[in-house]
Structure formats: C-alpha cells, structure tokens
Amino acid sequence: MKYKDGYIADYEMLGQMTVKELEDTLMRITDDVYLSEDAKRELVKMYLDERKWKLDREFVFTEENVRQMNEMNKLFEKQTAEVMHLAHQIFLDEMEVRRKTPDGYNHLEVRAELLIPYNEYGAEEESVAGLDTERDEMLWGMLGSRGINWMLDSFRLLAESDATFTTVNCDVERMIVEALYGFLKNGEVDRYSWISFREESDREKVKDICFVRPFHNLYDFCGFSMQDILKIKQFRLNVEMVYENI
C-alpha cells in the first residue's frame, strides 16, 4: 500500500522526500483529527524512521561531534545513577512507613525512568539546545511527546526490568550497572558498546566510547537521530510508584 488515508506510506516514496518535507508532513499527521490512532501510529513511525535515516546519513563524525557523543554518553551514565538512587531511596522510605504501620498495604514497585525533556506545555527549553524557532519547538514536541512518538513508551530508555525496585534486599549499584551495560555469563560487566555504526571509519572514531544501553535504546528504537540526541542538555528524572491499598 503506497498511501494510507491520503498520506504516503511507502518507504521507497518516502526516500524521495527531503527532511523538511518529511517533517512538514509529520506535523500534518499529528494534527489530523480524522486519522485513527492506529493509522497515526503507523505513519508517525514510518516518517520518523525515514527522517532519522536521512539525518544520520548526513551526520559527520568530526572531532567536536565525537566529543559531544562522549559527553552525552557520560550524561546517560550520570543521570541513570541519579534517578535509580532516587527511586531506591523513595522505595526504602515507603517500606519504612509500611514497617511502622504494616496493615493495609499490598505489593509495591518503584520504577526509575529517564524522560526526554518535554512536557504537556511544550519543550523544556532550558534542557534542550537549538530550539530557536517555533518550528524547532514543534518538531521537538513530536519527538519528545509519548502521545505522538509512541516508541518512547514501547522502548523506554531504562528497561523496566532493570530499573524497578521491589525488595529492600537489592544491590542498587549492581542494578545501575545492569541498566547501563549488562553482565556477561561469567558475572563480569559487559563492556561491549551497545551502539555499532555502519561505516568502519566511523566506528574507528568512536572506538573509545562504550555506548550505554539507554543511549542505544533512544538512538536505535525511538526515532531520534544523533543530531536530535546531542541537543539534550539534561533528561527528566521520573520515579513512578505502583502499589495497591487493601
């Protein structure tokens, strides 16, 4: 099917469009009240995927860009540790309350998340660089909003299984390492980079960067080009409590 509800839905045809044309069409898709949610989700993914592919093809691994990629990787490490320590402390505090008043509570989970700096009112400009025009802000809204870019919800930056606290007898430092790198079967930390670039010359330029799993999740699964990711100054730290009162 080359068209879906009036929009191009064919990767070969999308490949002939410019980045600006893809972005303009994306904005129309997100504002189209007549599109079903399923159709909108499918089209958003197709257009974001094609846009990302084109932008990544244009991305040049200059010395400055490689430096920024290394700094971004460090930001992922730093803020992953921060949000997981925060979630762990909240979990411990809540469990202490339950210990003092044990009746009336059921299972508790506390989940740590890194979120794109975007909220329902728009981009959080102090946390994102390069949003100089209204168009820039609208495009960031499409990327950063889970309501539009549903891939952010399906492929969270921190895997839920790695960033959820359910017991006081957990090793938070080990959980942080698991969320960032993972472990080999022999118990050693897996230091293999989670992102591998297509061109050997590009891989050589970033060989000293061990890209962490959250970076990989955002770059490989959520429609963000490297140019988009390098605009981020800081992520939002989010902690979600899931529990039931009896």
Residue, then its C-alpha position, 0 to 999 in steps of 0.5 A: m500500500k503506497y498511501k494510507d488515508g491520503y498520506i504516503a506510506d511507502y518507504e521507497m516514496l518516502g526516500q524521495m522526500t527531503v527532511k523538511e518535507l518529511e517533517d512538514t508532513l509529520m506535523r500534518i499527521t499529528d494534527d489530523v483529527y480524522l486519522s485513527e490512532d492506529a493509522k497515526r501510529e503507523l505513519v508517525k513511525m514510518y516518517l520518523d524512521e525515514r527522517k532519522w535515516k536521512l539525518d544520520r546519513e548526513f551526520v559527520f563524525t568530526e572531532e567536536n561531534v565525537r566529543q559531544m557523543n562522549e559527553m552525552n554518553k557520560l550524561f546517560e551514565k550520570q543521570t541513570a545513577e541519579v534517578m535509580h538512587l532516587a527511586h531506591q531511596i523513595f522505595l526504602d522510605e515507603m517500606e519504612v512507613r509500611r514497617k511502622t504501620p504494616d496493615g493495609y498495604n499490598h505489593l509495591e514497585v518503584r520504577a526509575e525512568l529517564l524522560i526526554p525533556y518535554n512536557e504537556y506545555g511544550a519543550e523544556e527549553e532550558s534542557v534542550a539546545g537549538l530550539d530557536t524557532e517555533r518550528d524547532e519547538m514543534l518538531w521537538g514536541m513530536l519527538g519528545s511527546r509519548g502521545i505522538n512518538w509512541m516508541l518512547d513508551s514501547f522502548r523506554l530508555l531504562a528497561e523496566s526490568d532493570a530499573t524497578f525496585t521491589t525488595v529492600n534486599c537489592d544491590v542498587e549499584r549492581m542494578i545501575v550497572e545492569a541498566l547501563y551495560g549488562f553482565l556477561k555469563n561469567g558475572e563480569v560487566d559487559r563492556y561491549s558498546w551497545i551502539s555499532f555504526r555502519e561505516e568502519s571509519d566511523r566506528e574507528k572514531v568512536k572506538d573509545i566510547c562504550f555506548v550505554r544501553p539507554f543511549h542505544n535504546l533512544y538512538d536505535f528504537c525511538g526515532f531520534s537521530m544523533q543530531d536530535i540526541l546531542k541537543i539534550k542538555q539534561f533528561r527528566l528524572n521520573v520515579e513512578m510508584v505502583y502499589e495497591n491499598i487493601 
